Amino acid sequence: MSAVRPWCIDGLVVVLAAVDVAVALWDAGGGSAVTVTLAALACAALAARRRFPLAVFLCTLPATLVLDIVFAPFAALFTFAEQSRGRRGPALCALLFALAAVLPWPQGGVAAGEGTWTAVNFFYTLATAASPVLLGQLVQARRDLRRRLVEIEEAREHERLLHAQAVVAGERAQLAREMHDVVAHQVSLIAVQAGALQVAAKEPGAREGARTIRRLSADTLDELRHMVTLLRASGGRTRELTPQPTLADLDRLVAASGIETELTGTLPAELGVPGQRAVYRCVQEALTNVRKHAPGATATVRLWHEADMYGVSVTNTPATRPALALPGSGQGLVGLKERAELLGGVLEAGPTEGGGYRVRMRIPHENRCSAGV
């Protein structure tokens, strides 16, 4: 509709100019062929006033000399003033119109019937011609002001974005420092103590447990190093926290969990990386919760796939000994739910009839190749 509207306006302008010419010819008792031709040229030229405003205005002056018309020259004058960046051009055109309107002419003109040309008529006509000029300049100023307001708003939005990025960068840097100075230090102490325990322990089981703690501490320090690097590189290109795990890493995850776990089932080999990552994180979080909240329990990890869905379920038995009071954020299952929803799937978690707990993630097959999660 925006492409049709200007043509409709131009057509209406031409029609109104023709009506103005017809009224002027009626008042003048008709006109010669030259007068009618010049008037028709002035009306027809208005169709091109947007592209050639000055030329169209000049085309209306001959008709103004021979006939008492105002609409056609005023429409052309308004368009020229609206598009002109200077003020001298529109002012000069208004002066030309005033001269053409009051100059004596054998066949017409405002003063032609009276045969005189007075300064009063000239200044009155010039003041009248100033109206479309001022209106055109006002429309131009309003359009420029609107454009300027849009630019100011865009600049302010960009400034707000930069400020938000600066705040986030500061928070990321602070978080990186805290992780490096506090968390990494504590995990390093755990690794050192585990190494000392591994050397001093007499029983094979104790040495194996100390070795596992030391290995997990080293892996945690490696992940912390990657996370600190990512946090410090705020505002840069998106980077992965660590080399992202796949289904091939599930066996190692289950073996290192410290829980008696049975891994059953398979998933399609062509499963996309986001889907594999979601399944891995689901198993990782579920086994972590078993260690924290159900000490001594056993777990079953079942991978499954159907015609339109695939997923994983992790079920554990009830705890056999009291759970230790370990700190937790409560965000693990929330994060898994968000991962599933991003892939178009769902996450279900809740207690089982036997007193255990089950976490199940289901993802549609059409998301095998979804963009990263």
C-alpha positions in Angstrom: 0.0 0.0 0.0 2.9 2.4 0.7 3.9 2.1 -3.0 0.4 3.1 -4.2 -0.4 5.9 -1.8 1.9 8.6 -3.4 0.3 7.9 -6.8 -3.1 8.4 -5.3 -2.1 11.7 -3.8 -0.5 12.9 -7.1 -3.7 11.9 -8.9 -5.8 13.8 -6.5 -3.5 16.9 -6.8 -3.9 16.8 -10.6 -7.7 16.5 -10.3 -7.9 19.5 -7.9 -5.6 21.5 -10.2 -7.9 20.8 -13.1 -10.9 21.8 -11.1 -9.2 25.1 -10.2 -8.4 25.7 -13.9 -12.0 24.9 -14.9 -13.3 27.4 -12.3 -10.9 30.1 -13.5 -11.9 29.5 -17.2 -15.6 29.7 -16.1 -15.0 33.0 -14.4 -13.0 34.4 -17.3 -15.8 33.4 -19.8 -13.6 30.8 -21.5 -10.2 31.0 -22.9 -8.1 30.7 -26.1 -6.5 27.6 -27.3 -3.1 28.9 -25.9 -4.6 29.5 -22.5 -6.2 26.0 -22.3 -3.0 24.4 -23.5 -0.8 26.2 -20.9 -3.3 25.3 -18.2 -3.4 21.6 -19.3 0.4 21.6 -19.2 0.5 23.0 -15.7 -2.0 20.4 -14.5 -0.3 17.4 -16.2 3.2 18.5 -15.0 2.0 18.1 -11.4 2.2 14.3 -11.9 6.1 14.6 -11.9 6.4 17.2 -9.1 8.1 14.7 -6.7 10.9 14.0 -9.1 11.3 17.4 -10.8 9.8 20.0 -8.4 11.5 23.0 -9.8 10.9 22.2 -13.4 7.2 21.5 -12.6 6.9 24.9 -10.9 8.4 26.6 -13.9 5.8 24.8 -16.1 3.0 26.3 -14.0 4.2 30.0 -14.4 3.0 30.4 -18.0 -0.5 29.3 -17.0 -0.4 31.7 -14.0 0.4 34.6 -16.4 -2.7 34.0 -18.6 -5.1 32.6 -16.0 -6.2 33.3 -12.4 -5.1 29.9 -10.9 -3.3 29.2 -7.6 -3.6 25.5 -6.9 -1.1 24.2 -9.5 1.7 26.6 -8.7 1.1 26.3 -5.0 1.3 22.5 -5.1 4.5 22.7 -7.1 5.9 25.4 -4.8 5.1 23.3 -1.7 6.8 20.2 -3.1 9.9 22.2 -4.1 10.1 23.8 -0.6 9.7 20.4 1.0 12.6 18.9 -0.9 14.9 21.9 -1.1 17.7 22.1 1.5 18.2 25.8 0.9 15.9 28.7 1.5 16.8 31.0 -1.4 15.4 28.7 -4.1 11.9 28.5 -2.6 11.9 32.3 -1.8 12.9 33.1 -5.4 10.1 30.8 -6.7 7.6 32.6 -4.5 8.8 35.9 -5.9 8.4 34.6 -9.5 4.9 33.5 -8.7 4.0 36.9 -7.3 5.3 38.6 -10.4 3.5 36.2 -12.7 0.2 36.6 -10.8 0.2 40.5 -10.8 1.9 41.2 -14.1 -0.6 42.8 -16.7 -1.5 40.3 -19.4 -4.0 40.8 -22.2 -5.8 37.5 -21.3 -5.8 37.3 -17.6 -3.9 37.6 -14.3 -5.0 39.0 -11.0 -4.5 42.5 -12.1 -5.2 42.1 -15.8 -8.8 43.0 -15.5 -8.0 46.2 -13.7 -5.1 47.1 -16.0 -3.0 48.2 -13.1 -0.1 46.7 -11.1 0.2 48.0 -7.6 2.6 47.4 -4.9 -0.2 46.3 -2.6 -1.3 43.5 -5.0 2.3 42.4 -5.3 3.1 42.2 -1.6 -0.3 40.6 -0.9 0.4 37.9 -3.5 3.9 37.4 -2.3 2.7 36.9 1.2 0.2 34.4 -0.1 2.9 32.5 -2.0 5.0 32.3 1.2 2.4 30.0 2.7 3.2 26.9 0.7 6.9 27.7 1.0 6.7 27.8 4.8 4.5 24.8 5.0 6.9 22.8 2.8 9.8 23.9 5.0 7.8 22.9 8.1 7.1 19.4 6.7 10.8 19.0 5.8 11.9 20.1 9.3 9.4 17.7 10.9 10.7 14.8 8.7 14.3 15.7 9.6 13.4 15.9 13.3 11.7 12.5 13.2 14.8 11.0 11.5 17.1 12.7 14.1 15.0 11.3 16.9 15.3 7.8 15.5 19.1 8.2 15.2 19.3 9.5 18.8 17.2 6.6 20.1 19.5 4.2 18.2 22.5 5.9 19.7 21.1 5.7 23.2 20.2 2.0 22.7 23.8 1.3 21.5 25.1 3.2 24.5 22.9 1.2 26.9 24.1 -2.0 25.2 27.7 -0.9 25.7 27.1 -0.1 29.3 25.4 -3.5 29.9 28.3 -5.2 28.2 30.8 -3.3 30.4 28.8 -4.3 33.5 28.7 -7.9 32.4 32.4 -7.8 31.6 33.2 -6.5 35.1 31.1 -9.2 36.7 32.7 -11.9 34.6 36.1 -10.7 35.5 35.2 -10.6 39.2 33.7 -14.1 38.9 36.9 -15.3 37.2 39.0 -13.9 40.0 36.9 -15.6 42.6 37.0 -18.9 40.8 40.7 -18.7 40.4 41.6 -17.4 43.9 39.1 -19.5 46.0 37.6 -22.5 44.1 40.8 -23.4 42.3 42.8 -23.1 45.5 40.5 -25.3 47.5 40.4 -28.0 44.7 44.2 -27.9 44.5 44.4 -28.6 48.3 42.0 -31.5 47.8 44.2 -32.9 45.0 47.4 -32.5 47.2 45.7 -34.1 50.2 44.4 -37.0 48.1 47.9 -37.5 46.7 49.4 -37.7 50.2 46.6 -40.1 51.2 47.3 -42.3 48.2 50.9 -42.6 49.2 50.2 -43.2 52.9 47.3 -45.5 52.7 47.8 -49.1 53.5 44.6 -50.7 52.2 44.2 -51.1 48.4 40.6 -49.7 48.6 41.8 -46.6 50.3 44.6 -46.0 47.8 42.1 -46.5 44.9 39.7 -44.0 46.5 42.5 -41.5 47.0 43.6 -42.0 43.4 40.0 -41.4 42.2 39.7 -38.2 44.3 43.0 -36.9 42.9 42.1 -37.6 39.3 38.7 -36.0 39.7 40.3 -33.0 41.3 42.8 -32.7 38.4 39.9 -32.9 35.9 38.0 -30.2 37.9 41.0 -27.9 37.9 41.3 -28.4 34.1 37.6 -27.4 33.6 38.0 -24.5 36.0 41.0 -23.2 33.9 38.8 -23.3 30.8 36.0 -21.6 32.5 38.2 -18.8 33.9 39.6 -18.3 30.4 36.2 -18.0 28.9 35.0 -15.6 31.6 38.0 -13.3 31.1 37.5 -13.3 27.3 34.2 -11.4 27.7 32.9 -9.8 24.5 34.9 -12.0 22.3 33.9 -14.8 20.0 31.8 -17.6 21.5 33.9 -20.4 22.8 33.2 -23.7 24.4 34.0 -24.1 28.1 35.7 -27.4 27.5 35.9 -29.9 24.6 32.3 -31.0 24.7 31.5 -34.6 25.6 29.7 -37.0 23.4 28.0 -40.4 23.8 31.5 -42.0 23.5 32.4 -40.5 26.8 29.5 -42.1 28.7 31.4 -45.2 29.6 34.2 -43.2 31.2 31.6 -41.0 33.0 29.8 -44.0 34.5 33.1 -45.7 35.5 34.4 -42.6 37.3 31.1 -41.9 39.0 31.9 -44.0 42.1 28.5 -45.5 41.9 27.5 -49.1 41.0 25.9 -48.3 37.7 24.5 -50.4 34.8 24.6 -48.8 31.4 22.1 -50.3 28.9 20.8 -49.5 25.4 22.2 -47.5 22.5 21.4 -44.4 20.6 21.7 -43.7 16.8 25.3 -43.1 15.6 24.1 -40.1 13.5 22.7 -38.3 16.6 23.7 -34.6 16.4 26.2 -33.1 18.8 23.6 -31.0 20.8 21.6 -34.2 21.4 24.6 -36.2 22.5 25.7 -33.3 24.8 22.2 -33.1 26.4 22.1 -36.9 27.0 25.6 -36.8 28.5 24.8 -33.8 30.8 21.6 -35.5 31.9 23.5 -38.7 33.0 26.2 -36.6 34.6 23.8 -34.5 36.7 21.7 -37.5 37.7 24.7 -39.5 38.9 26.0 -36.4 40.8 22.6 -36.2 42.6 22.8 -39.9 43.4 26.2 -39.4 45.0 25.0 -36.4 47.0 21.5 -37.5 48.1 21.5 -41.3 47.9 24.8 -42.7 49.3 25.2 -46.4 48.7 22.4 -46.5 46.1 22.9 -48.3 42.7 21.8 -46.7 39.4 20.7 -47.8 36.0 21.3 -45.7 32.9 19.1 -46.7 30.0 19.5 -45.2 26.5 16.6 -45.6 24.2 15.2 -44.5 20.9 11.9 -44.9 19.1 10.5 -43.9 15.7 10.1 -40.2 16.7 11.9 -39.8 20.0 15.1 -40.7 21.8 16.4 -40.1 25.2 17.9 -41.4 28.4 16.5 -42.4 31.8 18.6 -42.6 35.0 17.0 -44.5 37.9 18.6 -45.1 41.3 17.6 -47.2 44.3 17.0 -45.8 47.8 20.0 -44.7 49.8 21.6 -47.3 52.2 23.3 -44.8 54.5 22.7 -41.2 55.6 23.5 -38.5 53.1 26.1 -35.9 53.9 25.1 -32.3 54.1 26.7 -31.0 50.9 26.1 -27.6 49.4 24.0 -27.4 46.2 22.5 -24.6 44.1 19.4 -26.5 43.0 19.9 -25.4 39.4 21.0 -28.7 38.0 17.6 -30.1 37.0 16.6 -26.6 35.9 19.5 -26.5 33.5 18.6 -29.9 32.2 15.0 -28.9 31.6 16.2 -25.8 29.6 18.5 -28.0 27.5 15.6 -30.4 26.7 13.2 -27.5 25.9 15.8 -25.9 23.5 15.8 -29.2 21.6 12.0 -29.4 21.6 12.0 -32.2 24.3 10.9 -32.6 27.9 12.6 -33.6 31.2 10.8 -35.6 33.8 12.1 -36.1 37.3 10.6 -37.5 40.4 10.6 -40.3 43.0 9.9 -43.9 42.1 7.5 -46.3 43.9 10.4 -48.1 45.5 11.7 -45.0 47.2 14.4 -44.3 44.6 14.5 -41.5 42.0 14.2 -41.3 38.2 15.3 -38.6 35.8 14.2 -39.0 32.2 14.9 -36.8 29.1 13.0 -37.2 25.9 14.0 -35.4 22.7 12.3 -35.5 19.2 14.3 -37.0 16.4 14.0 -34.0 14.1 16.4 -32.2 16.5 19.3 -34.5 15.7 21.2 -31.7 14.0 20.0 -28.7 16.0 22.3 -25.8 16.6 24.4 -25.8 19.7 23.0 -26.0 23.2 
